Every structure is written in C-alpha cells, then in structure tokens.
Amino acid sequence: MRELGQTVVMVTHDPVAASYADGVVLVADGRLVDTLAKPDPARIAEAMRLLGEVR
C-alpha cells in the first residue's frame, strides 16, 4: 500500500499471516515487547514461543 500512502494494522496470533507484513510488533499485557523487521513465520513463531515462556 506504499503507493497509496496507507498503513494497514492487523492483529493476529498466526505467524504465517503476520509474515506477510513488512514488520511485526509483539505486544504482551498491553506493552510493546519486541519488533521484528521482515520476519518469516518460523522467526515469528519462535519470538511468540519465547514471549510465552517469559510471561
């Protein structure tokens, strides 16, 4: 959507769906905990797994 000057915000727990984004923001308990630039599904899933262990 760059050519239209628009931003799309999607909320999901699906690493495959999230991997289509240019960047991923991980939020836990209403707080920003990590950001991932151009991630693949495996990297997102691992970050989510680690986040689950920390909580």
ABEGO torsion letter per residue (X at the ends): XAAAGBBBBBBBABAAAAAABABBBBBBGGBBABBBBGBBAAAAAAAAAAAAAAX
